[in-house]
Amino acid sequence: MLETELEVSNVKEANSLLEALGYVYKSYQEKERITYFLDGYELDIDTWPGIPSYVEIEGKSEADLEKIINKLGYSMKDTVSCTADEIYIKYGLSMFDNREIKFENY
């Protein structure tokens, strides 16, 4: 999945910018993220509506990931590599069934 981050002051401003560029509103998704750094690696605890929170770890290589995962007391067999929509599917849900995913709806 390709991600590009752009800082805007609010959602309404971002939506106006994208619509001016010709994009059409597809969906709105809320999530909460807490970020930690350990030995130069980023560990994010992501909380999405309707599913349990999970930890996302990014590294430069699989060996780097394994080092951090082992330091946390886990092994690579305890992990999965997937997208948020694949996690929703694991819990019998789909991110694409609703145009908006909000905490207040779960």
C-alpha positions in Angstrom: 0.0 0.0 0.0 1.4 3.4 -0.9 1.1 6.1 1.7 1.9 9.8 1.5 1.6 12.1 4.5 0.6 15.7 4.2 -0.1 18.0 7.1 -3.3 20.0 7.1 -5.0 21.9 9.8 -8.3 19.8 9.7 -10.2 17.1 7.8 -12.4 19.6 6.0 -9.4 21.5 4.6 -7.8 18.2 3.4 -11.1 17.1 1.8 -11.4 20.5 0.0 -7.8 20.2 -1.3 -8.4 16.7 -2.7 -11.7 17.6 -4.3 -10.0 20.6 -6.0 -7.5 18.1 -7.4 -10.4 16.1 -8.8 -10.7 13.3 -6.2 -14.0 12.1 -5.0 -14.8 11.2 -1.3 -14.6 7.5 -0.9 -14.5 6.7 2.8 -13.6 8.0 6.2 -11.7 5.9 8.7 -10.8 6.7 12.3 -8.0 5.1 14.3 -5.9 5.9 17.3 -2.1 5.4 17.3 0.4 5.5 20.0 4.0 5.5 18.8 7.1 4.3 20.7 10.7 4.2 19.6 13.1 1.3 20.7 16.7 1.1 19.5 15.8 3.4 16.6 12.8 1.4 15.4 9.2 2.6 15.4 6.6 0.6 17.2 3.0 1.7 16.8 0.0 0.5 18.8 -3.0 0.9 16.5 -6.6 0.9 17.7 -9.3 0.7 15.1 -13.1 0.6 15.7 -14.5 -2.9 16.2 -11.2 -4.9 16.4 -8.6 -5.5 19.1 -5.6 -3.1 19.2 -2.4 -4.4 17.6 1.3 -3.5 17.4 2.8 -2.5 14.1 6.6 -2.6 13.8 8.6 -1.3 10.9 12.2 -2.2 10.2 14.7 -2.1 7.4 14.9 -5.8 7.0 13.4 -9.0 8.4 16.5 -9.5 10.5 16.0 -6.1 12.0 12.3 -6.9 12.8 13.3 -10.2 14.3 15.8 -8.5 16.6 13.2 -6.0 18.0 10.4 -8.7 18.2 12.8 -11.0 20.2 13.7 -8.1 22.5 9.9 -7.7 23.2 9.8 -11.4 24.2 8.2 -12.7 21.0 9.3 -14.6 17.9 8.7 -14.2 14.2 6.1 -17.0 14.4 4.0 -14.8 16.7 3.7 -12.2 13.9 1.8 -11.6 10.7 2.4 -9.3 7.8 -0.9 -7.8 6.6 -2.9 -4.7 6.0 -5.6 -3.3 8.3 -8.4 -4.6 6.0 -6.9 -8.1 6.3 -7.1 -7.8 10.1 -10.7 -6.8 9.9 -11.4 -9.9 7.8 -9.7 -12.0 10.5 -12.4 -10.8 12.9 -15.3 -11.4 10.4 -15.6 -7.7 9.4 -14.8 -5.7 6.3 -13.5 -2.2 6.2 -15.3 -1.7 2.9 -18.8 -2.6 4.1 -19.3 1.0 5.5 -18.3 4.3 4.0 -17.3 5.5 7.4 -15.5 3.6 10.2 -15.9 5.5 13.4 -15.4 4.6 17.1 -19.0 5.8 17.9 -20.4 3.1 15.5 -18.8 0.1 17.3 
